[in-house]
Amino acid sequence: MSPQQVKQLHQLKQFHQLVLQDSSLKERLRVATDQASLVSIAVQLGTELGYSFTYQEVEAYIDQNILTLMRQFLF
């Protein structure tokens, strides 16, 4: 993994933790109707908050953490 990929993964983890702590961010993500819209909203929110990660990186993060994410956001 390149230093840039490590940095972006770290940013995704930080963003994830921020979303868990901020109900308004959770609500903005909950309007997603499918994974593609969820990823788009996450990238947009991340950019608004000063993070830098791509659509593909968010998809990969979701794929790698799907069980954890489901527990945190669906139950």
N, C-alpha and C positions, 0 to 999 in steps of 0.2 A: 504494500500500500504506500502510495507516494505521500510526502508531507502535506500536500494540498488535500488529498483525500482524507487524511487523518484529521486535518483542521475542519473540513466540512462535516465529517462524522461527529466530531466534538460539538460543532454548532447545532447539528440536528438533535443531539442528546440534550443540549442546553435548551433548545426551543421546546422539545418535548416536555421537559421539566417545568418550563414556564407555563405552557398550556395547562398542565396538571394543576398548577397553583392559581390560574386566572380563569374564573368562570366565564368572563366575557369572551375570551379566546376560544374556550370550549364551545360556546354557543355559536360562534362564527364558523367553526369547523363542522358543527352538527347539521348545518344546512346542506352539506354535501349529500348528493343522492346516489353516488357511486364512487368507486376508488379514484377514477380519473378526476372528478370534481373535487374530491378530498385533497388529492395531491396538488391540484392547481391552487386551491385556497391556502393550503399550507405553505406553498412556495410564495404566494402573494403576501401572506401574513409575515412570514419570515423576512421577506424583503423590507416590508414596512417597519419591522422591528430591528433592522440592521444586520440580519443574518444573511449568509450567502451559501445557498445550496440549490441544486438543480432539481428539476422534475424527476429525472432518473434516480438521483440520490434519495429523494423522498420515497419513491416507489421501492427501492431496494431496502430502505430502512423499515418500511411497513412490512415487506415480505419477510424480513429477518426477525421482526418483533410482533408479528400478528397476534399471537396468543396474549401477550402482555397488553397490547393495545386494546384488544377486545375486552379484556377484564376491566381495564381502566375506563373505557368509554361506553361500554354497553351495559355494564352491570352496576 
